[in-house]
Amino acid sequence: MRTSNRIRPLIYLIIFVIFGLIGYWMPLVGDDLNWWSAWGTHYFSSGTFLTYDGRYLGDLLVILMTHSKLISFCIYGSCAALITYLVNLISRILFQRDYQVIGAILMAIGLLLAPKDVFRQIWGWHAGFANYVPSIIFPLFFIYLICAYYDQPNKKINFSRSTSFLILLAAILSQFLAEHITLLNCFNDFLLLIFFRRHFSPEFFQKYFRWIFIGNLIGAFLMFINGAYIKLLFAGHDSYRHIDSQQAALLPYLKTFVSHYRIILLLIILLAIILVNFYYQTDYSNYSKLKLINGWLIIDAIVALLPFIVITPFGPRCIFGSYTLIIALLVINLTARLPHYYKILTPLSLLALLFLGFYFNKISLNYYQTNKLSQDYCQYQQTLQQKDFYVINYSNIDYLWSSNMSEDPMFLHFFVGDSNHKIIAVNYEDWQAYAPHYKVGNFQKFEQQIIRQHK
């Protein structure tokens, strides 16, 4: 027990640092640069937020992250650590064993191994991260409460009024992130209230559910009275969103998504684990509660996607919440079968997490260094007042939600500026060959080699 208590904080620290470094090193791409600009700085003070969208918390987070890499590090790391902590906590309550630190490790691995198009729009795009990753935390917290207080009539709940206020505040703020998760939170509230009320004590309703229910309704109201949604309701569209089932991209995307070999393998493993747990249900006392949590996770994963049947635009980022819930489902059911293999699988899974963390941190660092060099080189060329403008490119954009810098209109707008420039792309292999000629703040020899290469 003491060893486990010492290891657990270290595991969460490792998860925090791995994801924090991804947030720190991933460059600002696409509309991240808009949030970084004066437009983002004055977004709230100018009143733009009143008709832009109701993602007030998500917008605030992306403004903070695009203006401070340290804040980006902390928010990326904290959100990932909190997601893995909640999934781990659910597992520990269900199976009443203290070995489930492996649940946090497996959950972190699942987050890193998201399909590439999802990864690009979540971990490789600050604006995507800010709205879609924090939003899934509250549904997981709600499922944790179900797990902890379902059929527990005599379980005491002791906390102060200040804690009640914090729960209310969290319930409100959780509604200011992604619209489909705002609706999901309200769905969860009514689902529990209508169908499962008798399984929870009056004290649970008084100290937890009352504040969550009120907070979620207030938050949803404040989100959807935003001018963008009023226009969407009456006109069928605003400058960004459309209500049109014929144009919705959800179903075509899901056909492609579920045909990916990694997703097929995930679904096969998930089905096998659930069937094994069903067959060996006498191995643990909380099987009925496990069935409830399994069902709740599956329903939530489906409900989270339903708005996109009629709402556009839809992108891979929109599936992150459902993906996270399915990975949580897999991890929870998998940990049920691990008591005899825990001592072997924990170090192996930790090594896998460290390897993946090193791999993605290295990719993020390379993106950061290339982006910084390209910005500095653009600024240098502006002092020369030449017609041809050479823009350094990434080695690839596999994990970034962006075109390469020579083709990214936002990058060109902020770091090249003059539309009369002729943009010449400098491929990664080309400029890497001349990198030894570059000294910090001195681009002369580097410039000569680049020009000679592209004449």
C-alpha positions in Angstrom: 0.0 0.0 0.0 2.8 2.4 0.9 4.7 1.6 -2.2 1.6 2.2 -4.3 0.9 5.5 -2.6 4.5 6.6 -3.4 4.3 5.5 -7.0 0.9 7.0 -7.9 2.0 10.7 -7.6 5.0 9.9 -9.7 2.8 8.4 -12.5 0.6 11.5 -12.6 3.7 13.7 -12.7 5.1 11.8 -15.7 1.7 12.1 -17.5 1.6 15.8 -16.6 5.1 16.4 -18.0 4.6 14.4 -21.2 1.4 16.1 -22.2 2.6 19.5 -20.8 5.7 19.4 -23.1 3.5 18.6 -26.1 1.5 21.8 -25.3 4.7 23.8 -24.7 6.4 22.8 -27.9 3.5 22.5 -30.4 3.6 25.7 -32.4 0.7 28.1 -33.0 -1.0 27.1 -36.2 -4.0 28.2 -38.2 -6.4 30.3 -36.1 -4.2 29.9 -33.1 -2.5 32.9 -34.5 -5.7 34.8 -34.6 -6.2 34.2 -30.9 -2.5 35.3 -30.3 -3.1 38.5 -32.2 -4.7 41.8 -31.1 -8.1 40.3 -32.1 -7.7 37.6 -29.5 -6.3 40.0 -26.9 -9.4 42.2 -27.2 -11.8 39.4 -27.8 -13.7 39.9 -24.5 -13.1 43.6 -24.0 -14.4 44.4 -27.5 -17.6 42.4 -27.0 -16.8 40.1 -29.9 -17.6 37.1 -27.7 -21.2 38.1 -27.6 -21.9 37.0 -31.2 -18.9 34.7 -31.9 -19.8 31.6 -29.8 -20.7 30.5 -26.3 -17.4 28.7 -25.6 -16.4 31.4 -23.1 -14.1 29.2 -21.0 -12.6 27.5 -24.0 -11.9 30.9 -25.7 -10.3 32.2 -22.6 -8.1 29.1 -22.3 -6.9 29.4 -25.9 -6.1 33.1 -25.5 -4.0 32.3 -22.4 -2.2 29.4 -24.0 -1.4 31.3 -27.2 0.1 34.1 -25.1 2.1 32.0 -22.7 3.9 28.7 -23.3 4.1 28.1 -19.5 0.3 28.3 -19.3 0.0 26.0 -22.3 2.3 23.5 -20.5 0.2 23.6 -17.3 -3.2 23.3 -19.1 -2.2 20.5 -21.4 -0.6 18.6 -18.5 -3.3 19.2 -16.0 -6.2 18.2 -18.3 -4.4 14.9 -19.3 -3.5 14.1 -15.7 -7.1 14.8 -14.5 -8.7 12.6 -17.2 -6.4 9.7 -16.4 -6.9 10.3 -12.7 -10.7 10.1 -13.0 -10.7 6.9 -15.0 -8.2 5.4 -12.6 -10.5 6.5 -9.7 -13.6 4.8 -11.3 -11.6 1.6 -11.7 -10.4 1.6 -8.0 -14.0 2.1 -6.7 -15.5 -0.6 -9.0 -13.0 -3.3 -8.1 -12.0 -2.1 -4.6 -8.3 -2.9 -5.3 -5.3 -0.6 -4.9 -3.4 -1.8 -7.9 -5.2 0.4 -10.5 -2.5 2.9 -11.0 -2.0 0.9 -14.2 -5.4 2.3 -15.3 -4.0 5.8 -15.4 -1.0 4.6 -17.5 -3.2 2.8 -20.0 -5.5 5.8 -20.3 -2.6 8.1 -21.0 -1.3 5.7 -23.7 -4.8 5.6 -25.2 -4.9 9.4 -25.4 -1.5 9.5 -27.1 -2.5 6.8 -29.6 -5.6 8.6 -30.8 -6.0 8.3 -34.6 -3.7 10.7 -36.4 -6.4 13.0 -37.7 -7.8 13.3 -34.2 -4.4 13.9 -32.7 -3.7 16.7 -35.2 -6.9 18.6 -34.2 -6.5 18.0 -30.5 -2.9 17.9 -29.3 -1.5 19.6 -32.5 -3.9 22.6 -32.4 -4.2 24.8 -29.3 -7.7 26.1 -30.3 -8.9 22.5 -30.8 -7.4 21.4 -27.5 -8.9 24.3 -25.5 -12.5 23.4 -26.3 -12.5 19.6 -26.7 -10.1 18.2 -24.0 -11.2 20.1 -20.9 -14.9 19.5 -21.9 -14.7 15.8 -21.3 -13.5 16.1 -17.7 -17.0 16.9 -16.3 -18.8 14.0 -17.9 -16.1 11.7 -16.4 -16.5 13.4 -13.0 -20.2 12.8 -13.2 -19.7 9.1 -14.0 -17.3 8.9 -11.0 -20.1 10.3 -8.8 -22.5 7.6 -10.1 -19.9 5.0 -9.4 -19.2 6.2 -5.9 -22.8 6.8 -4.7 -25.0 4.4 -6.7 -26.9 2.2 -4.3 -25.0 3.7 -1.3 -27.9 4.9 0.9 -25.8 5.1 4.1 -22.7 6.7 2.6 -22.1 10.0 4.3 -21.2 13.1 2.3 -19.2 15.7 4.4 -18.2 19.0 2.8 -18.6 22.7 3.5 -20.7 25.3 1.7 -17.6 26.5 -0.1 -17.3 23.0 -1.6 -21.0 23.2 -2.8 -20.2 26.6 -4.4 -17.2 25.1 -6.2 -19.3 22.2 -7.5 -21.9 24.8 -8.8 -19.2 26.9 -10.4 -17.6 23.8 -12.0 -21.0 22.8 -13.4 -21.5 26.2 -14.9 -18.0 26.6 -16.4 -18.1 23.1 -17.8 -20.9 24.3 -20.1 -18.6 26.9 -21.8 -16.4 24.6 -23.8 -17.9 22.5 -26.6 -21.6 22.7 -27.5 -22.2 18.9 -27.9 -20.7 18.2 -24.5 -22.8 21.0 -23.0 -25.9 19.1 -24.3 -24.3 15.8 -23.0 -24.0 17.2 -19.5 -27.7 18.1 -19.5 -28.6 14.7 -20.9 -26.7 13.0 -18.1 -28.6 15.1 -15.5 -32.0 14.2 -16.8 -31.0 10.6 -17.3 -30.1 10.2 -13.7 -33.1 12.2 -12.5 -35.7 10.3 -14.5 -34.4 6.7 -14.5 -32.0 6.3 -11.6 -33.2 8.6 -8.8 -34.3 5.8 -6.5 -30.7 4.4 -6.5 -29.2 7.6 -4.9 -29.7 8.9 -1.3 -31.5 12.2 -0.5 -28.1 13.4 0.8 -26.5 12.9 -2.6 -29.2 14.9 -4.3 -28.9 17.7 -1.7 -25.2 18.0 -1.6 -24.1 17.0 -5.1 -26.8 16.6 -7.7 -28.8 19.8 -6.9 -25.8 22.0 -7.6 -24.7 20.1 -10.6 -28.2 20.2 -12.1 -28.7 23.9 -11.4 -25.2 24.7 -12.7 -25.5 22.7 -15.9 -28.8 24.4 -16.7 -27.5 27.9 -16.0 -24.4 27.2 -18.0 -26.3 25.8 -21.0 -28.7 28.8 -20.9 -25.7 31.3 -20.9 -24.0 29.5 -23.7 -27.0 29.2 -26.0 -28.2 32.8 -25.6 -25.1 33.8 -27.4 -25.9 35.7 -30.6 -24.2 33.1 -32.8 -26.8 30.4 -31.8 -29.7 32.8 -32.0 -28.8 33.4 -35.6 -28.3 29.7 -36.1 -31.7 28.9 -34.7 -33.6 31.5 -36.8 -31.5 31.6 -40.0 -30.3 28.1 -40.1 -26.7 29.3 -40.2 -24.2 31.8 -38.9 -20.7 32.7 -40.2 -19.4 29.3 -39.1 -22.1 26.8 -38.3 -25.0 25.4 -40.4 -28.0 23.2 -39.7 -28.2 20.9 -42.7 -28.4 17.2 -42.4 -27.6 16.8 -46.1 -24.2 18.5 -45.6 -23.4 16.9 -42.2 -20.0 15.1 -42.3 -20.5 12.8 -39.3 -21.7 9.7 -41.0 -19.2 9.7 -43.9 -16.4 10.4 -41.4 -17.5 7.5 -39.1 -17.4 5.1 -42.0 -13.8 6.1 -42.6 -13.0 6.2 -38.9 -14.3 2.7 -38.0 -12.6 1.2 -41.0 -9.2 2.3 -39.7 -7.2 -0.8 -38.6 -6.4 0.7 -35.2 -10.1 1.4 -34.4 -11.1 -2.1 -35.6 -8.5 -3.6 -33.3 -9.7 -1.4 -30.4 -13.3 -2.4 -30.9 -12.4 -6.1 -31.1 -10.4 -5.9 -27.9 -13.1 -3.9 -26.2 -15.8 -6.5 -27.1 -13.6 -9.4 -26.0 -12.9 -7.8 -22.6 -16.5 -7.0 -22.0 -17.5 -10.6 -22.9 -14.8 -12.0 -20.6 -16.0 -9.9 -17.7 -19.6 -11.0 -18.4 -18.6 -14.6 -18.3 -16.5 -14.3 -15.1 -18.8 -11.9 -13.4 -18.6 -13.7 -10.1 -14.9 -12.6 -9.8 -15.9 -9.3 -8.1 -18.8 -8.0 -6.1 -19.6 -4.8 -8.1 -20.6 -6.5 -11.4 -24.0 -4.8 -11.5 -22.3 -1.4 -11.0 -19.8 -2.3 -13.7 -22.7 -3.0 -16.1 -24.2 0.4 -15.3 -20.9 2.2 -15.9 -20.3 0.3 -19.1 -23.8 1.2 -20.4 -23.4 4.8 -19.3 -20.1 5.3 -21.1 -21.4 3.7 -24.3 -24.6 5.9 -24.2 -22.6 9.0 -23.6 -20.2 8.2 -26.4 -23.1 7.9 -28.8 -25.1 10.9 -27.5 -22.0 13.2 -27.7 -22.0 12.6 -31.5 -25.8 13.0 -32.2 -25.8 16.8 -32.7 -23.5 16.4 -35.7 -26.1 14.5 -37.6 -27.6 17.9 -38.5 -24.9 20.4 -37.4 -21.9 21.4 -39.5 -19.0 21.8 -39.5 -17.8 18.5 -38.2 -14.1 17.5 -37.8 -12.1 14.7 -36.2 -11.8 16.9 -33.1 -15.5 16.5 -32.5 -15.0 12.8 -32.0 -12.4 13.2 -29.2 -15.0 13.1 -26.4 -16.5 9.9 -27.7 -13.1 8.4 -28.3 -12.0 9.2 -24.7 -15.1 7.6 -23.3 -14.6 4.4 -25.3 -10.9 4.3 -24.2 -12.1 4.7 -20.6 -14.5 1.9 -21.1 -11.7 -0.3 -22.4 -9.3 0.6 -19.6 -11.9 0.1 -16.8 -12.9 -3.4 -18.2 -9.3 -4.3 -18.8 -8.2 -3.5 -15.2 -10.8 -5.9 -13.9 -8.7 -8.8 -15.3 -5.3 -7.6 -14.2 -4.8 -8.4 -10.5 -2.6 -11.5 -11.2 -0.5 -9.7 -13.8 -0.3 -6.2 -12.2 3.4 -6.5 -11.1 4.5 -7.4 -14.6 2.2 -5.2 -16.7 2.7 -2.0 -14.7 6.4 -1.5 -15.5 5.8 -2.7 -19.1 3.0 -0.2 -19.6 5.0 2.5 -17.9 7.9 1.8 -20.3 5.5 2.0 -23.2 4.2 5.4 -22.0 7.7 6.8 -21.6 8.6 5.6 -25.1 5.5 7.2 -26.6 6.0 10.3 -24.5 9.6 10.7 -25.8 8.4 10.0 -29.4 5.7 12.7 -29.4 7.8 15.2 -27.3 10.6 14.8 -29.9 8.1 15.5 -32.7 6.7 18.5 -30.9 10.2 19.9 -30.2 11.1 19.6 -33.9 7.9 21.4 -34.9 8.7 24.2 -32.4 12.3 24.6 -33.5 11.3 24.7 -37.2 8.5 27.2 -36.6 10.8 29.5 -34.5 13.5 29.4 -37.2 11.0 30.1 -39.9 9.6 33.1 -38.0 13.1 34.5 -37.4 14.1 34.0 -41.0 11.0 35.8 -42.2 11.7 38.7 -39.9 15.3 38.8 -41.3 14.1 38.8 -44.9 11.7 41.7 -44.1 14.8 43.9 -43.4 16.1 43.1 -46.9 13.0 44.3 -48.8 13.4 41.7 -51.5 10.6 40.5 -53.8 11.3 36.7 -53.3 10.4 35.5 -49.9 11.7 32.1 -48.7 9.6 30.3 -46.2 11.1 27.3 -44.3 8.8 24.3 -44.0 8.3 21.5 -41.5 9.6 18.0 -42.2 5.9 17.0 -42.2 2.5 18.1 -40.8 1.4 14.6 -39.7 0.6 15.8 -36.2 -0.2 19.4 -36.8 -3.6 20.8 -37.8 -2.1 23.1 -40.4 -0.8 23.4 -43.9 3.0 23.8 -44.2 4.1 27.3 -43.4 4.7 28.3 -47.0 1.0 27.5 -47.6 -0.5 28.6 -44.3 -2.4 31.9 -45.0 -2.4 32.7 -41.3 1.4 32.3 -41.0 2.0 34.2 -44.2 -0.3 37.0 -43.0 1.5 37.5 -39.6 5.1 36.8 -40.6 5.4 37.7 -44.3 2.7 40.4 -44.5 3.1 41.9 -48.0 0.9 40.0 -50.4 3.2 41.2 -53.3 6.0 38.9 -52.2 6.6 35.8 -54.2 6.6 32.9 -51.7 9.2 30.2 -52.3 8.9 27.1 -50.2 12.1 25.8 -48.7 11.6 22.1 -48.0 12.9 20.6 -44.8 15.6 18.5 -46.4 16.9 21.6 -48.3 17.2 24.0 -45.3 18.5 21.2 -43.0 21.5 20.7 -45.2 22.4 24.4 -44.7 21.6 24.5 -41.0 25.3 24.4 -40.0 25.7 27.7 -41.8 23.1 29.3 -39.5 24.2 31.1 -36.3 21.6 32.6 -33.9 20.7 36.0 -35.2 22.9 35.8 -38.3 21.2 34.5 -41.4 23.7 35.8 -44.0 25.5 32.5 -44.9 22.3 30.6 -44.5 20.5 33.0 -46.8 23.2 32.6 -49.5 22.9 28.8 -49.5 19.1 29.0 -49.7 19.2 31.4 -52.6 21.8 29.4 -54.5 19.7 26.2 -54.0 16.6 27.8 -55.4 18.0 29.7 -58.4 
